[in-house]
Amino acid sequence: MPGPSSMRRAASGCRTVHNPADIRGRQAPGKLRFAKATYKEMVAAYRQSVLTAFSEVEDNLAAQTLLANQYPRKRRPGRRAKTARNCIINTATASLLSRSSNR
């Protein structure tokens, strides 16, 4: 009569049947290495995204400062043009008023 071990071999179709706890024990170090590698990749990706965000903020602040410094310079010619136009209008108005009062 066959013993219990031969019955296990016949039922599984394999020569030996491994204890599931033994298989899990051998897989644990591999899974742990994989989890650590995945974690390190995620940290590296996060670190890169933070560095990219800081770089973009720095670039935008520099651009804003540059534009803020240029704004008063660009307004000066406009103010001068308005002042010149107002002087011309005032001179013309004064001239018209003085002609009309002389008649």
C-alpha positions in Angstrom: 0.0 0.0 0.0 1.4 3.4 -0.9 2.4 5.8 1.9 1.2 9.4 2.3 4.2 11.0 0.6 3.6 9.0 -2.6 0.0 10.0 -2.6 1.0 13.6 -2.5 3.4 13.1 -5.4 0.7 11.4 -7.4 -1.9 14.0 -6.7 0.2 17.0 -7.6 1.9 15.5 -10.6 5.3 16.6 -9.3 8.1 14.7 -7.7 8.1 16.9 -4.5 5.5 19.0 -2.9 6.9 22.1 -1.2 5.5 23.6 1.9 3.7 26.9 1.1 5.4 28.6 4.1 8.8 27.6 2.7 7.9 29.1 -0.8 6.7 32.3 0.8 9.9 32.5 2.9 12.0 32.3 -0.2 9.9 34.9 -2.0 9.9 37.4 0.8 13.5 38.8 0.2 12.8 39.2 -3.5 9.5 41.0 -2.8 11.3 43.2 -0.2 14.0 44.1 -2.7 11.4 44.9 -5.3 9.4 47.0 -2.9 12.5 49.0 -1.9 13.5 49.5 -5.5 10.0 50.7 -6.3 10.0 53.1 -3.3 13.4 54.5 -4.4 12.1 55.1 -7.9 9.0 56.9 -6.5 11.1 59.1 -4.2 13.4 60.0 -7.1 10.5 60.9 -9.3 8.9 63.0 -6.5 12.3 64.7 -5.9 12.6 65.5 -9.6 9.0 66.9 -9.8 9.7 69.2 -6.7 13.0 70.4 -8.3 11.2 71.1 -11.5 8.4 73.0 -9.7 11.0 75.1 -7.8 12.8 75.9 -11.1 9.6 77.0 -12.7 8.7 79.2 -9.8 12.2 80.8 -9.8 11.9 81.4 -13.6 8.5 83.0 -13.2 9.6 85.2 -10.4 12.6 86.4 -12.4 10.4 87.1 -15.4 8.0 89.0 -13.2 10.8 91.1 -11.6 12.1 91.9 -15.1 8.7 93.0 -16.3 8.1 95.0 -13.2 11.4 96.8 -13.7 10.5 97.6 -17.4 7.0 98.9 -16.7 8.0 102.4 -15.4 10.4 102.9 -18.3 7.7 102.0 -20.8 5.2 104.3 -19.2 7.5 107.4 -19.3 7.3 107.9 -23.1 3.5 107.6 -22.8 3.4 110.2 -20.1 5.6 112.5 -22.1 3.4 112.2 -25.1 0.3 113.0 -23.1 2.0 116.0 -21.6 3.1 117.2 -25.0 -0.4 116.7 -26.4 -1.9 118.6 -23.5 0.5 121.4 -24.0 -0.4 121.6 -27.7 -4.2 121.5 -26.9 -3.8 124.2 -24.2 -1.7 126.4 -26.6 -4.2 126.0 -29.4 -7.1 126.6 -27.0 -5.4 129.7 -25.6 -4.7 130.9 -29.1 -8.3 130.5 -30.2 -9.6 132.2 -27.1 -7.2 135.1 -27.5 -8.3 135.6 -31.2 -11.9 135.5 -30.4 -11.6 138.0 -27.6 -9.6 140.4 -29.9 -12.5 140.6 -32.4 
